[in-house]
Amino acid sequence: MDNATHFFARQPLLDREEQIFGYEFFYRDAQGNNTMEDPRSATAAVLVNLLNQIGLHKSAADALLFINVDDSILQSDILFTLPPERFVFEVPATTSVTAKIRERLTDLHRKGYRFAVDNATCDPKFIEKFTPLFPFVDYIKFNTMATDMEELTRILPYLKGKKLIAQRVEIPEVFEAYREIGFDYFQGYFFARLHLIQHNRIDPKHLGVIRIYNMLLSDMPLPQIADEFKRHNELSMQFLQYLTSTGLVSDAPSRSLEELLEKVGPARLEQWLMMIIYSKSSRKVETEKSPLSLLIEQRIDIMTTVIGALDPLEKARMCDQARLCAFVSLMDTVLNVPMSSVLQQVKVSEEVEEALLSHSGKLGRIFALALAVEKDDYAAAQVLLKALKLPPDLLPKLQELKKV
C-alpha cells in the first residue's frame, strides 16, 4: 500500500521541571541531513508531513509545534491553513525587519498566531532591530554555544515579558546556569538528540494539484472541482487527514467528499493546495498509480457496480457515500489509528459510519461485499449478494474489477 517513504526530524523542548512543552520539527532526508536548499520548500514539506501525512496529534500529542519560517512563508497565505493554537513560528534573527514584515506579523498575531525569534544575540543592534516586532513575539531562543552569559544578563531587562528558550544545551551545568537566570524552556542534546521520523508517504500527482489549484483561481463551480478531486485518490486521502489534523469540519456529518470540500471553502482549499505545491513533495510526475490509489479505486468500482445493480435511481446519492466510505475506510490503516478515532475528527453521515464500524445497513453490506471480493472470500461474497437480493452471477463481474 505504501507509495513512498519520507523522513523528517523532531527535538523536544522542555520546561524548568524537564517536562516536554513542545517539539521543533526539521526537514531531513534518510541520512538525517537537510538536503533541501530552498527554506520555503523545506518548511512546506514539514507542514505537509505533519498535517496531511502523519497528523498533528500523532506527531506531537498535545505539545506545541515549533516550525522555522522565512520571509516567503510569512508573506504567503499557507499559514492560514494551520490551527494557530498548535504552532509557534520561529523567525530567524537574520530577518530584515521591514514595515512589510511588521505589518504581516501584526495581522497574524491578531489572528492568534504565535512567534519566536530564533538564534537571538546579545548585540545591542539585535535589540534595537527587533524591538518593533517584540509586541508580536512570545518566545526568544538563544544558542548557548554562541552566547556570552555576562552580556546575556545585561540585556535581560530588555526582554521582560518574553519566554526565553535556551537551545543547544548539552551539559547539565549549562541547563542549571540558564535556569538560574530565569530561562523558561530548554532544548538540546542534554535532553534528547534529533529523532528521525520515518513514515509512509501518500503523494498526489503534482500536475493534478496544479490543475485543481488553477480551477480554484478560475472560480470554477465547486461540483466541477469535486469531480476533479475524484480523479486524485492520494490528494483526497491527504485532504481527509488534513481535516483530522485541524478539526475543521468536526461538527455536522457529511455524506460526500463534495460536502467536505464545500465546508472547508475555496479560500482555505487554495491555501492548502499552495502548501503542497511549495513542498515539492510531489514534484515528480508519476506515470503509474500507487497501490493505495488502486485499492481505493477498486473499492469504489466494486461498490458503485453493486449500487448500480441494486437501485439505478439511487445510484448518484449512494455512489457519493460509497466514495467517501472507501476513502475513510483506509485511513485507520494508513495513519495507524483506530477507525473510531478517525470518525471523531471526520464526521460522516450515519449510513457511512455504520458501514465502516459494523458493516450494517445497505451501504455496510455493499462495503462488506467489496472487502470480501478484495480478500477472495467468495463464500462470504455469495452470502452478501443473497442478502442484497442480487444474483450470484454478479460475482464474476465484481472479480474482474480487482486491481490489487
N, C-alpha and C positions, 0 to 999 in steps of 0.2 A: 504494500500500500504506500510505501514511502516514495516521495518524489525526489527528495534530495536531503542531505544533511547540512545543517548550518550551525555555526558556533558564535557565541558571544560570551562575555565575562561579567562578573559582578564582584563587588567587595563591600562588606558591611561597614556601616558607620555605627558607633556605639556611644551611649551616653556616659555620664560620670560614674554610673554604677555598673558599667560594662554590659548593659543590655542593648540589644540591637534596636536602633532607632530608624535606620534607613539602609538602602543599598545604592551604591553608584554602579551604573552599567556602562560597559565599554564594547565597542565593536572589536571582534577578534576573529582570526582565521583558525584552522585546525591546529596550528602550531602555537597559538596564543599570541600571534602578532597582529598589529593593526596595519593591514596592507591596503586599506582604502585611503587614497590620498585626499579626496575631497571631504572636508569635515561635514558638510551638509549631507552628503550621501551616507557617511558613517552614522550620523545621528538618526537619519531617517531609517536606516537599516535596523538600528537598535529598537526604534519605536515600532517598526513593523513586526519585529520578533516578539516584543512584549505584548502588543495589542492584538495582533492578528494571528500569531502563531502559538505562543505558549499561554498567554493570558496574564493579567496583572496579579491576580491572587496567587497563582502558582509560582510566579516569578519572585514575589516579594511579600506574600501574605498581606498583613495589614500595615507593613512598614512603608515609609516614603521611598519614592524612586528618584534618585538624583541623575540627571542627564546633562551632558555637555552640549551647549548650543553656541553657534556663532551668529554673526550679523544676519546672514542669509536666512537662517532658520527663524530668528527673531522677527524678521520682516515678512516672512511668509505667513500664510493662514493655517498651516498644518497644526500649529499648537492648539487651535480651536477644536481639533478632533479629540483632544485629551481631557480627561477629568482633572480639573485644576487641584482638587483636594488630594490627589495622589502623587503629584510631581513637584520637584524642585529643579529649576533650570539653572545650570551653572554657566555664568557669563565669564569668559576669561579676562584676567586683569589687563590684557593687551588690547581689549576692545576700545575703539575710538568712541569717546563719549560725545556724540554729536546731539544736536537738538532733535534730530530724527529718532535716534535711539532712545533719548529721554521721553519723547512723546509716545514711542511704542511701548516702553516699559510702564508708563503711566496708564495707558489703556489696558494692557494686560493685567497689571496689578489691580486695577479697578474691577476687572472681571474675575479676580480671585487667584490669579497665577502667582507663584512664589519664585523668588530668585536668590541665588548665591553668587558671590564673586569668588572665582577660583584663582588660586595662586596669588593672593594679595601680598603686598610687600610693605615694609616699614618706611619706605621712602615718602617723605612729606608730599612729593609730587603725586604719589598714588592717592593719598587722602584728598588732596586738592582736586584731582581729576575725577574721583568717584563720588565726592560729596553730593553733586546734583542727582546721583542715582540712589543714594542711601535711603531716601524715603520709600523706595520700592524694593529694597534688598532686605531679606530676613537673615541670611547666613553669610558669613565671610570665612573663607578657607585659607589657612596659611600652611605652606610647605615647611615643616620643621627643619628640614635639611638645608633650607636656604634662608632661614630667619635667625636674626640675632636677638637673643632674649632681652637684652638691655634696651635695644631700640624698640622691640615689641612692647615692652612695659611702658615706654614713653608715649606711644601712640594710642594705648588702650582707652584713655579718656575720650578720644575722638570716635570710638566705636561703641559707645554706650547704647544699649537697646538692641544691639545686634547679637545673634547667636554665633559664637565662634567655634570653628572646627579646625582641629589640628590634624593635618594629613601627613602621611609618611612617618607615622610613629612606629619605630622599630625596636625600641628597648623600653623597659619599664620606667627607667629614670626620666625619659622624655615625657611619657604619659603622666607621671606624677608632677613634673615641673609645670606642664601646661594646665593640668587640672588645678594646681595650686594657684595659678594666676587668673583663674576664672573661666577657662575654656569649657564649653558645654558638651562638645562631641569630638570623637576621635576616630581616626581611620589609619590603617597601616598594617604592615606585616607582623607587628607585635600581637595583633588580634587575629588576623586572617589574611592569607595571600589571595590574589585574584583567583576566583573559581571559574574555570572554563565550563560553560554550559553547552552541551550538545543536544540538539533536538531535530526531529524530522520536519523538514520544510515543505510547505504546501504553496507553491508559487504559481500565480496566474501567468498566462501568456502576456508578455509586455505589450504587444500590439493590441490585445483585447482591452487592457487597461486604458491605453491611449484612446482607443475608439470610444469607449464609454465616457471618458473624460471630455472628449470633444463633443459628444452628444449632449452632455450637460451644458457645456459652454454655448451650444447652439439652441438651448431652451427647447429641446425635443420633449414631447409629452412623456410622462413617467411610464405609461404602459409600454412604449417603444423601448425605453431604457431597460425596463424589467425584462422584456423579451430578449434583449442583447445579453443581459446578465445570465439568462438561462443557457447561453452558449458557453459559459465560462464557469465550470464547476469549482475549480480551485479558488477563483475570486469570490464566488458565493460562500464557500467554506470560510475564507478569511473574513468575509463580511459578518457571518454569524458569530465567529469568535470575537471579532471587534465588539459586537453587541454584548457578548457575555463579559468582556473586559470593562466596558464603560457603563453597563446597566442603562443604556439609553432608552430601551423600549421594554422595560420590565413590568409595565403596568397592564394595559389591555391586551388580551390574547390576539394573536394574528393567525390568519388562515393560509397565508401565502407569502412568498418572497416579495411579491409586489407590495403587499400591505406593509411589510417591514421597511422596504425602501421608502415608501410614502411617509412613514412615521419619522424616519431619520431626516428626510428632506433633501432637496437638491444641493443646497449650500454645504451642508455637512458632508454629503457624498462627494462633492467636488474636492473638498479639503482632504478627505480620507484618500481618495484616489491619487491626489498630488503627493501625499506622503509615500505611497507605494512607488510612484514614478521617481521621486527623489532617491528612494532607497536603492534603486537599480538592482534590487534582488531578483528581478525577472528580466534582466536586460538581454538575456539570450532568447532568441525566438525558437521555441521548441517546435519540432515537426511532428512529434508523437504525443499522444495524450498519456498522462500519468496513470498508473494503476488505480489511484484513488479516484481520478476523474472517470475512468472506465467503470469502476464499481458503482459510483453514483449514477452514471448514465444507464447502467444495466438495471439497477433497482427502479429507476424512473420508467424505463421502457417496459419492464415486466408489469409494473403496477398500472401504467396507463393502458396497456394492451388488455389487461383484465377488466379495467373500468369500462373500456370501450365495448367489451363483450357483455358486460353486466347491464349497463344503462347508458346508451348513447346520449340521452337527453341531459344526464347529469355529468357528462364527461368533462366539460370545461371546469365546473366548480370542483369536482373531485380530483381532477388532474393537478390543479394548483396545490391542493392539500397533499397529494401524493408526492409532488416535487419537494415541498417543504419537509415532509416526513423523511424522504430519502436523504436530504442534506443533514438534518438534525440527527438521524439515526447513526451517523458515523462520527459525530463529534465526541462521544464518550471514548471511543477507541483512539481517535487521533489525539485528543487532549489528555487522555488517561485520567478522566474524572467520571464519576457515576452519572448516568443519564438524569437522575433526579436533580443533580446539581446543575446540569446544563439547562434543564427546564425551569429552574428557578430564575435564571438570567434571561433566557429567550422564551417569553411567554407565547405559547402556541394555542390554537383552538382546542377545545375539549376532545374533539374527534382525533386530532393529531396526537395529543398527549396520551390518550387511551391506547392508540395504536402502538406508540413507542414503548409504553410501560407494560402493557398487559396483552397486546395484540387483540384487543377486544373491539367490538363494533365492526361495521362493514369495512372501514379503512384498515382496521387492525388485522382482519383476516386477509385482506389483499396484501398487506405488508408481510404478514407471516408466510403467505404463499411465495412472495418474491424471495424471502430468506430460504425457504425450503428448496426452491429451484436452484438458488445460489449454492446450497450445500449438497446438491444432488440427492436430497431426501425426497424421493419420488413417492414413497408411501404417504408421507405427511402431505405432500402436494396434492395427491389424489383425494385425501380426506378433506382438504380445504376447498378444492374445486367442488366437491359434493356439497359442502356446507354453503358455498356461494351459489349453488344451483347452476353450475356451469358444466358443460360436457367434458368428459375425460380426454377427448381428442384435442382439447386446447393445450394440453401439457407439452406435446412436441413443439408446438409453435413458441411456447414460452422458453423451452430449452434452447431454441435457435437464437434467442436474444442474449444468451450468455456471452460475456466478453472477457471475463476473468475467472 
